[in-house]
C-alpha cells in the first residue's frame, strides 16, 4: 500500500494548487487544510500561517532554480551548451511543478510587504550564483549593474512565457504540451537567448 506524503508536503501541494487557481488572497487556511486532510494546528506548526506557506512555495521554486544553475553552468562545456542545459533544466522543472511556479512567480500580495522583501532576497541570491558561474573573474560593478534589472527579467520572461500563456497558446496554435514540445521549446528559447531575434529569423529562412 502506497503511503501518503507527510503532512507538510500535503499542505504545500494543496496550497500551491488552490493558490495557483484562485489567488493567494482568495484562499483560506481552512480551505488548504481541508484539501490537504490535516488539522489547522499543522499550518501553525510547520509554517506559522498562510504567509509562511507562501514563503515555502517561493523557496522551493528558487531552490530548484538554483539547482538548475548549479547542474548546468558548473559543467565543463561550451557556454552555448551550458546555457541550453540550464534552460532545459528550468523548463522541465516548471513543466512538472506548474502550480509551484505559478504561485512563486505570480503571487505578490500588496498587503504583505514581507513577501516582496523575501522574494527580492531570493532573487539577489540567484543573481549572485548565476553571475558567479557566467563571469567568475568579474565583479558586478557600476558599468554592469544598470543592465541587470532589465536584461535578467527579459531573458527569464522568454523562458517562462509559455507557462504564463499556456491555455491561450494551446487554443491559438493547437499544440500539445508533451515532452517533444518542451524539447523544441528549450531549443528555440536557447537559440533566441544565444543568437538574438535577427539571427534566429535568418536561420529559419
N, CA, C and O of each residue as an XYZ file, in Angstrom:
820
protein
N       0.836     -1.191      0.000
C       0.000      0.000      0.000
C       0.880      1.255      0.000
O       1.783      1.391      0.826
N       0.611      2.154     -0.921
C       1.412      3.359     -1.053
C       1.098      4.323      0.086
O      -0.066      4.634      0.342
N       2.161      4.802      0.780
C       1.943      5.714      1.893
C       1.692      7.132      1.391
O       2.155      7.514      0.317
N       0.954      7.904      2.184
C       0.677      9.294      1.833
C       1.912     10.150      2.073
O       2.714      9.842      2.955
N       2.077     11.232      1.293
C       3.153     12.183      1.619
C       2.947     12.729      3.023
O       1.824     12.745      3.528
N       4.031     13.179      3.656
C       3.899     13.701      5.016
C       3.039     14.966      5.012
O       2.853     15.589      3.966
N       2.512     15.348      6.186
C       1.573     16.477      6.248
C       2.129     17.769      5.658
O       1.399     18.505      4.993
N       3.400     18.056      5.888
C       3.996     19.290      5.371
C       3.934     19.327      3.842
O       3.577     20.350      3.258
N       4.280     18.217      3.199
C       4.234     18.147      1.735
C       2.804     18.253      1.224
O       2.551     18.873      0.191
N       1.861     17.640      1.957
C       0.459     17.712      1.544
C      -0.058     19.141      1.618
O      -0.809     19.586      0.750
N       0.350     19.857      2.663
C      -0.077     21.256      2.800
C       0.459     22.094      1.644
O      -0.274     22.888      1.054
N       1.735     21.916      1.324
C       2.346     22.683      0.230
C       1.667     22.366     -1.099
O       1.349     23.271     -1.870
N       1.449     21.093     -1.361
C       0.827     20.694     -2.630
C      -0.587     21.264     -2.741
O      -0.956     21.812     -3.780
N      -1.372     21.137     -1.680
C      -2.745     21.655     -1.703
C      -2.758     23.173     -1.818
O      -3.545     23.732     -2.582
N      -1.896     23.839     -1.068
C      -1.839     25.298     -1.117
C      -1.440     25.782     -2.504
O      -2.045     26.715     -3.033
N      -0.427     25.157     -3.097
C       0.024     25.569     -4.433
C      -1.088     25.395     -5.460
O      -1.296     26.265     -6.306
N      -1.798     24.280     -5.390
C      -2.895     24.033     -6.336
C      -4.007     25.070     -6.176
O      -4.489     25.629     -7.161
N      -4.407     25.319     -4.936
C      -5.504     26.263     -4.683
C      -5.108     27.706     -5.009
O      -5.882     28.435     -5.628
N      -3.924     28.113     -4.600
C      -3.488     29.492     -4.842
C      -3.256     29.739     -6.321
O      -3.580     30.813     -6.828
N      -2.697     28.751     -7.024
C      -2.488     28.896     -8.468
C      -3.814     29.097     -9.195
O      -3.883     29.809    -10.197
N      -4.858     28.468     -8.685
C      -6.173     28.549     -9.323
C      -6.953     29.790     -8.911
O      -7.609     30.410     -9.748
N      -6.890     30.164     -7.627
C      -7.785     31.203     -7.100
C      -7.084     32.483     -6.651
O      -7.731     33.520     -6.506
N      -5.772     32.426     -6.431
C      -5.053     33.575     -5.906
C      -4.867     33.488     -4.405
O      -5.687     32.901     -3.698
N      -3.785     34.077     -3.924
C      -3.420     33.982     -2.511
C      -4.505     34.523     -1.593
O      -4.875     33.878     -0.612
N      -5.010     35.699     -1.910
C      -5.986     36.360     -1.031
C      -7.311     35.603     -0.950
O      -8.015     35.678      0.057
N      -7.644     34.875     -2.014
C      -8.941     34.203     -2.080
C      -8.947     32.834     -1.400
O     -10.004     32.222     -1.245
N      -7.779     32.358     -0.997
C      -7.685     31.013     -0.400
C      -7.487     31.143      1.102
O      -6.619     31.885      1.561
N      -8.293     30.422      1.859
C      -8.179     30.461      3.323
C      -7.333     29.291      3.822
O      -7.163     28.286      3.133
N      -6.815     29.447      5.023
C      -6.051     28.362      5.643
C      -6.942     27.143      5.832
O      -6.497     26.012      5.640
N      -8.197     27.368      6.209
C      -9.123     26.254      6.412
C      -9.315     25.459      5.113
O      -9.387     24.230      5.126
N      -9.394     26.178      4.009
C      -9.548     25.523      2.710
C      -8.329     24.665      2.392
O      -8.457     23.552      1.881
N      -7.152     25.190      2.698
C      -5.907     24.452      2.443
C      -5.855     23.193      3.292
O      -5.521     22.118      2.793
N      -6.183     23.318      4.576
C      -6.096     22.160      5.462
C      -7.134     21.098      5.109
O      -6.878     19.901      5.245
N      -8.292     21.535      4.661
C      -9.322     20.579      4.241
C      -8.841     19.781      3.025
O      -9.008     18.562      2.969
N      -8.244     20.477      2.055
C      -7.741     19.807      0.860
C      -6.582     18.869      1.198
O      -6.467     17.783      0.630
N      -5.720     19.301      2.132
C      -4.546     18.506      2.499
C      -4.868     17.397      3.494
O      -4.034     16.537      3.780
N      -6.122     17.434      4.028
C      -6.551     16.441      5.028
C      -5.653     16.489      6.274
O      -5.170     15.464      6.755
N      -5.446     17.714      6.776
C      -4.719     17.911      8.030
C      -5.517     18.875      8.894
O      -6.441     19.528      8.409
N      -5.167     18.967     10.162
C      -5.876     19.919     11.022
C      -5.186     21.288     10.978
O      -4.043     21.415     10.540
N      -5.912     22.298     11.443
C      -5.418     23.680     11.374
C      -4.108     23.874     12.124
O      -3.273     24.683     11.721
N      -3.928     23.140     13.203
C      -2.717     23.302     14.012
C      -1.453     22.985     13.218
O      -0.381     23.512     13.514
N      -1.581     22.118     12.204
C      -0.423     21.739     11.394
C       0.157     22.932     10.646
O       1.372     23.026     10.474
N      -0.698     23.837     10.204
C      -0.219     25.016      9.471
C       0.605     25.896     10.393
O       1.664     26.385      9.999
N       0.132     26.103     11.617
C       0.891     26.895     12.581
C       2.197     26.197     12.952
O       3.233     26.842     13.114
N       2.137     24.883     13.084
C       3.318     24.114     13.490
C       4.428     24.186     12.441
O       5.593     24.404     12.772
N       4.054     24.000     11.169
C       5.060     23.961     10.104
C       5.385     25.331      9.511
O       6.528     25.577      9.125
N       4.401     26.224      9.434
C       4.576     27.439      8.625
C       4.230     28.751      9.322
O       4.516     29.817      8.777
N       3.636     28.709     10.482
C       3.221     29.923     11.183
C       2.260     30.759     10.337
O       2.381     31.982     10.271
N       1.301     30.084      9.689
C       0.262     30.794      8.945
C       0.404     30.725      7.437
O       1.332     30.113      6.907
N      -0.537     31.368      6.757
C      -0.611     31.297      5.293
C       0.581     31.970      4.617
O       1.064     31.493      3.590
N       1.054     33.072      5.189
C       2.224     33.746      4.619
C       3.446     32.835      4.650
O       4.260     32.844      3.727
N       3.565     32.059      5.703
C       4.664     31.099      5.801
C       4.584     30.023      4.730
O       5.612     29.573      4.222
N       3.362     29.604      4.382
C       3.189     28.628      3.304
C       3.665     29.234      1.987
O       4.366     28.584      1.212
N       3.277     30.484      1.740
C       3.689     31.145      0.503
C       5.208     31.270      0.439
O       5.799     31.071     -0.622
N       5.841     31.597      1.556
C       7.310     31.686      1.585
C       7.945     30.337      1.255
O       8.949     30.275      0.545
N       7.366     29.273      1.765
C       7.912     27.943      1.495
C       7.776     27.582      0.014
O       8.687     26.994     -0.568
N       6.653     27.928     -0.588
C       6.464     27.663     -2.025
C       7.485     28.456     -2.837
O       8.095     27.924     -3.765
N       7.669     29.724     -2.487
C       8.670     30.552     -3.181
C      10.064     29.946     -3.012
O      10.841     29.883     -3.964
N      10.371     29.503     -1.792
C      11.681     28.899     -1.523
C      11.906     27.651     -2.365
O      12.991     27.450     -2.911
N      10.878     26.814     -2.468
C      11.033     25.584     -3.246
C      11.331     25.893     -4.704
O      12.162     25.231     -5.326
N      10.652     26.904     -5.253
C      10.912     27.258     -6.648
C      12.335     27.784     -6.815
O      13.033     27.380     -7.745
N      12.771     28.671     -5.935
C      14.102     29.247     -6.091
C      15.216     28.243     -5.794
O      16.313     28.354     -6.341
N      14.940     27.276     -4.939
C      15.911     26.200     -4.726
C      16.074     25.370     -5.995
O      17.188     24.985     -6.352
N      14.958     25.095     -6.677
C      15.024     24.368     -7.952
C      15.725     25.209     -9.015
O      16.484     24.684     -9.830
N      15.469     26.507     -9.004
C      16.096     27.447     -9.922
C      17.613     27.424     -9.721
O      18.373     27.335    -10.685
N      18.041     27.505     -8.468
C      19.482     27.481     -8.179
C      20.099     26.138     -8.554
O      21.229     26.085     -9.039
N      19.362     25.059     -8.331
C      19.869     23.737     -8.715
C      20.025     23.639    -10.230
O      20.979     23.034    -10.718
N      19.086     24.234    -10.979
C      19.193     24.236    -12.446
C      20.464     24.947    -12.890
O      21.103     24.547    -13.862
N      20.823     26.002    -12.170
C      22.068     26.721    -12.463
C      23.276     25.837    -12.143
O      24.164     25.657    -12.977
N      23.296     25.292    -10.930
C      24.446     24.503    -10.490
C      24.650     23.255    -11.350
O      25.784     22.870    -11.635
N      23.545     22.626    -11.763
C      23.631     21.381    -12.534
C      23.989     21.603    -14.000
O      24.223     20.638    -14.727
N      24.035     22.846    -14.441
C      24.314     23.100    -15.862
C      25.505     24.033    -16.052
O      26.428     23.709    -16.799
N      25.495     25.172    -15.394
C      26.534     26.165    -15.654
C      27.869     25.811    -15.033
O      28.893     26.379    -15.413
N      27.883     24.878    -14.077
C      29.153     24.470    -13.476
C      29.861     23.393    -14.305
O      31.000     23.040    -13.998
N      29.218     22.870    -15.336
C      29.801     21.804    -16.147
C      30.883     22.353    -17.074
O      30.880     23.533    -17.425
N      31.808     21.474    -17.464
C      32.881     21.860    -18.377
C      32.413     21.657    -19.814
O      32.777     20.684    -20.474
N      31.611     22.582    -20.273
C      31.109     22.557    -21.647
C      31.202     23.979    -22.188
O      31.504     24.923    -21.457
N      30.936     24.108    -23.482
C      30.903     25.449    -24.059
C      29.789     26.260    -23.416
O      28.841     25.696    -22.870
N      29.902     27.589    -23.480
C      28.877     28.454    -22.902
C      27.518     28.166    -23.530
O      26.503     28.136    -22.833
N      27.494     27.953    -24.854
C      26.227     27.676    -25.547
C      25.560     26.422    -24.993
O      24.351     26.412    -24.761
N      26.343     25.363    -24.779
C      25.782     24.110    -24.269
C      25.334     24.256    -22.814
O      24.328     23.672    -22.412
N      26.071     25.023    -22.036
C      25.695     25.214    -20.631
C      24.396     26.005    -20.521
O      23.542     25.688    -19.693
N      24.247     27.026    -21.348
C      23.016     27.815    -21.306
C      21.824     26.976    -21.761
O      20.753     27.041    -21.157
N      22.005     26.194    -22.816
C      20.936     25.308    -23.287
C      20.542     24.306    -22.205
O      19.359     24.036    -21.999
N      21.544     23.757    -21.515
C      21.290     22.802    -20.431
C      20.544     23.476    -19.287
O      19.626     22.889    -18.714
N      20.931     24.704    -18.953
C      20.258     25.457    -17.900
C      18.788     25.703    -18.249
O      17.901     25.483    -17.424
N      18.540     26.162    -19.482
C      17.156     26.420    -19.910
C      16.343     25.131    -19.839
O      15.201     25.137    -19.378
N      16.929     24.029    -20.293
C      16.196     22.756    -20.273
C      15.889     22.316    -18.846
O      14.770     21.889    -18.560
N      16.860     22.414    -17.952
C      16.627     22.033    -16.552
C      15.482     22.840    -15.945
O      14.620     22.298    -15.255
N      15.491     24.141    -16.215
C      14.472     25.012    -15.646
C      13.104     24.745    -16.263
O      12.103     24.666    -15.551
N      13.060     24.607    -17.581
C      11.797     24.355    -18.294
C      11.152     23.054    -17.819
O       9.951     23.021    -17.550
N      11.940     21.987    -17.716
C      11.349     20.700    -17.352
C      10.984     20.644    -15.867
O      10.078     19.901    -15.489
N      11.666     21.407    -15.027
C      11.215     21.502    -13.638
C       9.846     22.182    -13.593
O       8.926     21.690    -12.939
N       9.715     23.303    -14.284
C       8.443     24.037    -14.270
C       7.325     23.181    -14.861
O       6.204     23.180    -14.352
N       7.631     22.457    -15.931
C       6.627     21.581    -16.560
C       6.033     20.605    -15.539
O       4.835     20.322    -15.566
N       6.872     20.100    -14.652
C       6.426     19.108    -13.677
C       5.933     19.728    -12.363
O       5.419     19.017    -11.500
N       6.085     21.044    -12.208
C       5.685     21.729    -10.971
C       5.017     23.060    -11.319
O       5.408     24.112    -10.812
N       4.021     23.003    -12.177
C       3.418     24.237    -12.703
C       2.762     25.076    -11.617
O       2.845     26.304    -11.655
N       2.119     24.444    -10.661
C       1.457     25.213     -9.602
C       2.485     25.930     -8.733
O       2.295     27.094     -8.379
N       3.575     25.240     -8.386
C       4.650     25.863     -7.607
C       5.182     27.078     -8.359
O       5.365     28.146     -7.776
N       5.431     26.907     -9.670
C       5.945     28.020    -10.478
C       4.972     29.194    -10.500
O       5.366     30.339    -10.278
N       3.710     28.908    -10.766
C       2.723     29.989    -10.886
C       2.606     30.785     -9.596
O       2.537     32.013     -9.622
N       2.584     30.095     -8.483
C       2.462     30.790     -7.203
C       3.732     31.585     -6.902
O       3.656     32.749     -6.508
N       4.903     30.961     -7.085
C       6.168     31.633     -6.778
C       6.400     32.827     -7.685
O       6.984     33.825     -7.261
N       5.949     32.737     -8.928
C       6.222     33.790     -9.914
C       5.171     34.892     -9.897
O       5.501     36.072    -10.018
N       3.896     34.504     -9.745
C       2.789     35.453     -9.854
C       2.442     36.160     -8.557
O       2.266     37.378     -8.526
N       2.346     35.382     -7.487
C       1.709     35.891     -6.273
C       2.571     36.947     -5.588
O       3.693     36.672     -5.161
N       2.033     38.147     -5.493
C       2.722     39.255     -4.847
C       1.695     40.066     -4.061
O       1.320     41.161     -4.479
N       1.241     39.539     -2.929
C       0.205     40.236     -2.165
C       0.693     41.611     -1.690
O       1.646     41.712     -0.917
N       0.033     42.650     -2.160
C       0.481     44.013     -1.856
C       0.309     44.373     -0.389
O       0.952     45.301      0.104
N      -0.557     43.644      0.311
C      -0.738     43.927      1.730
C       0.221     43.098      2.598
O       0.095     43.081      3.823
N       1.175     42.414      1.959
C       2.159     41.599      2.692
C       3.561     41.958      2.202
O       4.163     41.198      1.443
N       4.089     43.116      2.629
C       5.393     43.568      2.120
C       6.536     42.611      2.415
O       7.547     42.618      1.713
N       6.385     41.783      3.451
C       7.465     40.845      3.752
C       7.672     39.834      2.629
O       8.770     39.301      2.465
N       6.610     39.568      1.849
C       6.752     38.656      0.715
C       7.575     39.314     -0.388
O       8.390     38.655     -1.033
N       7.365     40.607     -0.605
C       8.166     41.343     -1.585
C       9.640     41.282     -1.188
O      10.507     40.999     -2.015
N       9.904     41.549      0.075
C      11.279     41.524      0.588
C      11.873     40.127      0.477
O      13.028     39.961      0.083
N      11.079     39.131      0.825
C      11.549     37.743      0.806
C      11.904     37.315     -0.611
O      12.965     36.734     -0.840
N      11.019     37.599     -1.560
C      11.279     37.227     -2.944
C      12.493     37.986     -3.491
O      13.320     37.419     -4.205
N      12.590     39.271     -3.147
C      13.732     40.055     -3.587
C      15.045     39.479     -3.092
O      16.029     39.465     -3.832
N      15.080     39.004     -1.856
C      16.294     38.397     -1.309
C      16.657     37.113     -2.049
O      17.832     36.841     -2.296
N      15.641     36.328     -2.401
C      15.917     35.085     -3.139
C      16.447     35.393     -4.533
O      17.334     34.696     -5.027
N      15.915     36.426     -5.169
C      16.392     36.812     -6.495
C      17.830     37.319     -6.406
O      18.638     37.032     -7.288
N      18.158     38.069     -5.356
C      19.541     38.514     -5.153
C      20.489     37.321     -5.073
O      21.567     37.338     -5.666
N      20.084     36.289     -4.341
C      20.906     35.096     -4.202
C      21.107     34.411     -5.554
O      22.221     34.020     -5.901
N      20.025     34.270     -6.309
C      20.113     33.661     -7.636
C      21.038     34.472     -8.532
O      21.861     33.917     -9.259
N      20.894     35.783     -8.470
C      21.731     36.660     -9.298
C      23.213     36.434     -9.006
O      24.027     36.365     -9.926
N      23.557     36.320     -7.734
C      24.955     36.106     -7.350
C      25.475     34.765     -7.860
O      26.592     34.677     -8.370
N      24.660     33.724     -7.720
C      25.082     32.391     -8.164
C      25.241     32.371     -9.679
O      26.236     31.863    -10.195
N      24.271     32.917    -10.387
C      24.309     32.942    -11.851
C      25.512     33.740    -12.348
O      26.245     33.288    -13.228
N      25.706     34.916    -11.785
C      26.833     35.763    -12.183
C      28.162     35.060    -11.907
O      29.081     35.120    -12.723
N      28.261     34.397    -10.761
C      29.493     33.709    -10.397
C      29.879     32.625    -11.378
O      31.065     32.383    -11.600
N      28.889     31.965    -11.972
C      29.182     30.919    -12.951
C      29.500     31.494    -14.325
O      30.378     30.986    -15.023
N      28.796     32.545    -14.716
C      28.986     33.104    -16.052
C      30.211     34.017    -16.138
O      30.898     34.053    -17.158
N      30.473     34.752    -15.060
C      31.584     35.717    -15.062
C      32.397     35.568    -13.776
O      32.408     36.469    -12.938
N      33.086     34.416    -13.619
C      33.775     34.146    -12.345
C      34.890     35.132    -12.012
O      35.260     35.273    -10.846
N      35.428     35.812    -13.018
C      36.556     36.714    -12.781
C      36.129     38.172    -12.633
O      36.980     39.041    -12.443
N      34.830     38.458    -12.717
C      34.410     39.861    -12.725
C      33.356     40.134    -11.662
O      32.428     39.348    -11.472
N      33.510     41.242    -10.984
C      32.519     41.685    -10.011
C      31.384     42.440    -10.717
O      31.556     42.934    -11.831
N      30.226     42.523    -10.055
C      29.133     43.357    -10.569
C      29.481     44.804    -10.215
O      29.402     45.203     -9.053
N      29.866     45.584    -11.230
C      30.308     46.948    -10.985
C      29.292     47.951    -11.523
O      28.218     47.564    -11.983
N      29.624     49.217    -11.467
C      28.705     50.274    -11.907
C      28.423     50.234    -13.400
O      27.401     50.748    -13.853
N      29.315     49.629    -14.163
C      29.086     49.505    -15.598
C      28.038     48.448    -15.909
O      27.248     48.593    -16.841
N      28.041     47.386    -15.119
C      27.152     46.244    -15.357
C      25.799     46.411    -14.670
O      24.761     46.099    -15.253
N      25.810     46.903    -13.431
C      24.615     46.899    -12.573
C      23.356     47.474    -13.216
O      22.288     46.888    -13.041
N      23.420     48.616    -13.971
C      22.186     49.174    -14.532
C      21.490     48.260    -15.540
O      20.288     48.395    -15.773
N      22.242     47.326    -16.141
C      21.652     46.452    -17.165
C      20.930     45.243    -16.569
O      20.020     44.695    -17.191
N      21.329     44.829    -15.375
C      20.823     43.568    -14.821
C      19.320     43.554    -14.566
O      18.676     42.555    -14.885
N      18.715     44.631    -13.996
C      17.266     44.571    -13.769
C      16.442     44.659    -15.041
O      15.222     44.503    -14.996
N      17.087     44.907    -16.176
C      16.392     44.938    -17.467
C      16.604     43.624    -18.212
O      15.645     42.964    -18.613
N      17.862     43.256    -18.391
C      18.204     42.081    -19.184
C      17.778     40.790    -18.488
O      17.237     39.887    -19.126
N      18.026     40.704    -17.164
C      17.687     39.479    -16.431
C      16.212     39.116    -16.528
O      15.889     38.018    -16.980
N      15.296     40.010    -16.115
C      13.866     39.687    -16.230
C      13.411     39.456    -17.670
O      12.513     38.648    -17.906
N      14.020     40.158    -18.645
C      13.618     39.974    -20.046
C      13.951     38.562    -20.528
O      13.146     37.928    -21.210
N      15.133     38.077    -20.174
C      15.528     36.722    -20.582
C      14.656     35.683    -19.889
O      14.206     34.725    -20.517
N      14.416     35.877    -18.586
C      13.576     34.917    -17.867
C      12.146     34.925    -18.388
O      11.484     33.886    -18.399
N      11.669     36.073    -18.814
C      10.316     36.147    -19.380
C      10.191     35.270    -20.617
O       9.136     34.685    -20.862
N      11.265     35.177    -21.398
C      11.245     34.281    -22.565
C      11.121     32.830    -22.119
O      10.367     32.053    -22.706
N      11.868     32.470    -21.078
C      11.815     31.093    -20.582
C      10.440     30.779    -20.008
O       9.909     29.689    -20.222
N       9.862     31.733    -19.279
C       8.611     31.499    -18.561
C       7.357     31.728    -19.398
O       6.267     31.322    -18.993
N       7.489     32.370    -20.557
C       6.313     32.863    -21.294
C       5.297     31.769    -21.613
O       4.093     31.992    -21.488
N       5.762     30.607    -22.017
C       4.839     29.530    -22.376
C       3.960     29.131    -21.201
O       2.765     28.884    -21.360
N       4.565     29.070    -20.018
C       3.830     28.628    -18.836
C       2.832     29.678    -18.374
O       1.799     29.345    -17.795
N       3.137     30.935    -18.627
C       2.222     32.009    -18.266
C       1.008     32.018    -19.193
O      -0.123     32.229    -18.755
N       1.262     31.785    -20.478
C       0.210     31.905    -21.503
C      -0.283     30.555    -22.016
O      -0.949     30.492    -23.050
N       0.033     29.494    -21.314
C      -0.221     28.143    -21.830
C      -1.646     27.910    -22.336
O      -1.794     27.386    -23.440
N      -2.706     28.265    -21.596
C      -4.060     28.000    -22.124
C      -4.343     28.744    -23.428
O      -5.008     28.221    -24.322
N      -3.829     29.973    -23.522
C      -4.042     30.770    -24.732
C      -3.253     30.185    -25.902
O      -3.763     30.088    -27.018
N      -2.003     29.796    -25.635
C      -1.160     29.212    -26.688
C      -1.774     27.928    -27.215
O      -1.741     27.661    -28.416
N      -2.335     27.135    -26.311
C      -2.956     25.863    -26.721
C      -4.071     26.107    -27.728
O      -4.176     25.388    -28.722
N      -4.903     27.114    -27.480
C      -6.004     27.439    -28.395
C      -5.478     28.083    -29.676
O      -5.895     27.723    -30.777
N      -4.565     29.032    -29.523
C      -4.105     29.813    -30.672
C      -3.297     28.982    -31.671
O      -3.399     29.189    -32.880
N      -2.493     28.040    -31.164
C      -1.576     27.306    -32.039
C      -1.869     25.815    -32.122
O      -1.184     25.094    -32.848
N      -2.877     25.339    -31.390
C      -3.281     23.933    -31.437
C      -2.090     23.003    -31.198
O      -1.781     22.142    -32.021
N      -1.433     23.195    -30.059
C      -0.256     22.395    -29.738
C      -0.538     21.487    -28.545
O      -1.413     21.763    -27.724
N       0.220     20.403    -28.471
C       0.162     19.505    -27.328
C       1.395     19.747    -26.467
O       2.517     19.744    -26.973
N       1.195     19.954    -25.186
C       2.307     20.256    -24.300
C       2.893     18.960    -23.738
O       2.711     18.635    -22.565
N       3.601     18.228    -24.605
C       4.248     16.989    -24.203
C       5.764     17.201    -24.164
O       6.242     18.312    -24.392
N       6.524     16.126    -23.872
C       7.979     16.263    -23.767
C       8.604     16.725    -25.077
O       9.569     17.489    -25.076
N       8.048     16.257    -26.200
C       8.588     16.672    -27.505
C       8.434     18.174    -27.696
O       9.334     18.835    -28.215
N       7.280     18.717    -27.270
C       7.085     20.168    -27.374
C       8.100     20.898    -26.511
O       8.688     21.885    -26.954
N       8.316     20.430    -25.282
C       9.223     21.137    -24.388
C      10.685     20.977    -24.795
O      11.504     21.845    -24.494
N      11.027     19.880    -25.475
C      12.368     19.774    -26.065
C      12.553     20.852    -27.127
O      13.580     21.529    -27.167
N      11.552     21.002    -27.982
C      11.598     22.038    -29.016
C      11.593     23.423    -28.400
O      12.306     24.320    -28.850
N      10.787     23.587    -27.371
C      10.696     24.877    -26.662
C      12.063     25.267    -26.098
O      12.506     26.406    -26.248
N      12.721     24.307    -25.447
C      14.052     24.547    -24.887
C      15.029     24.974    -25.973
O      15.771     25.943    -25.812
N      15.021     24.230    -27.092
C      15.953     24.532    -28.179
C      15.709     25.923    -28.753
O      16.656     26.665    -29.011
N      14.453     26.273    -28.952
C      14.127     27.572    -29.546
C      14.438     28.733    -28.602
O      14.995     29.746    -29.026
N      14.085     28.591    -27.344
C      14.377     29.655    -26.379
C      15.886     29.845    -26.234
O      16.374     30.973    -26.161
N      16.619     28.731    -26.192
C      18.082     28.815    -26.094
C      18.666     29.535    -27.296
O      19.571     30.358    -27.152
N      18.149     29.227    -28.491
C      18.625     29.900    -29.705
C      18.348     31.396    -29.643
O      19.195     32.204    -30.025
N      17.170     31.764    -29.166
C      16.831     33.183    -29.050
C      17.768     33.902    -28.080
O      18.222     35.015    -28.345
N      18.047     33.252    -26.961
C      18.935     33.858    -25.965
C      20.350     34.003    -26.525
O      20.993     35.037    -26.347
N      20.828     32.957    -27.203
C      22.212     32.937    -27.658
C      22.456     33.762    -28.918
O      23.528     34.343    -29.083
N      21.461     33.813    -29.807
C      21.672     34.456    -31.106
C      20.953     35.785    -31.264
O      21.387     36.640    -32.035
N      19.865     35.961    -30.544
C      19.043     37.146    -30.757
C      18.046     36.913    -31.875
O      18.201     35.979    -32.662
N      17.027     37.752    -31.953
C      15.936     37.562    -32.901
C      16.373     37.664    -34.364
O      15.948     36.824    -35.158
N      17.197     38.641    -34.774
C      17.565     38.726    -36.197
C      18.247     37.463    -36.710
O      17.936     36.983    -37.800
N      19.191     36.917    -35.910
C      19.889     35.696    -36.328
C      18.938     34.505    -36.334
O      19.021     33.646    -37.212
N      18.040     34.452    -35.362
C      17.076     33.362    -35.289
C      16.191     33.364    -36.544
O      15.941     32.312    -37.132
N      15.727     34.535    -36.943
C      14.887     34.657    -38.141
C      15.671     34.243    -39.390
O      15.142     33.553    -40.262
N      16.908     34.661    -39.466
C      17.746     34.291    -40.629
C      17.894     32.791    -40.733
O      17.854     32.238    -41.832
N      18.066     32.122    -39.601
C      18.226     30.659    -39.608
C      16.962     29.940    -40.065
O      17.032     28.816    -40.562
N      15.810     30.582    -39.901
C      14.542     29.970    -40.312
C      14.277     30.120    -41.805
O      13.458     29.396    -42.370
N      14.965     31.051    -42.437
C      14.723     31.308    -43.869
C      15.343     30.233    -44.740
O      15.235     30.292    -45.965
